[in-house]
Amino acid sequence: MSDPETKNNPDMQNNTARYAPGEVIDLQDFLKLAGLVDTGGEAKFLIQTGEVRLNGEVETRRRKKIRRGDRVELDGNEHLVDF
């Protein structure tokens, strides 16, 4: 997803998202908060159809807890979880 907000956000330009409020966050919420998807429905679809990788492995659980240092891959782009 390419949008003006992402282009103007230095954290997103280097594929680092800094949006999680606690120690862990659901994978589907990370995709939304990082701006990788527009809706929760889109996140659900991409995860459940195996299009999202977590630390190099296909992840199909929407509520999989992720934490700082994890790597989320979508559309061939890897994003480091850092908060």
Secondary structure, 3 states (H helix, E strand, C coil): CCCHHHHCCHHHHCCEECCCCCCEEEHHHHHHHCCCCCCHHHHHHHHHCCCEEECCEECCCCCCEEECCCEEEECCEEEEECC
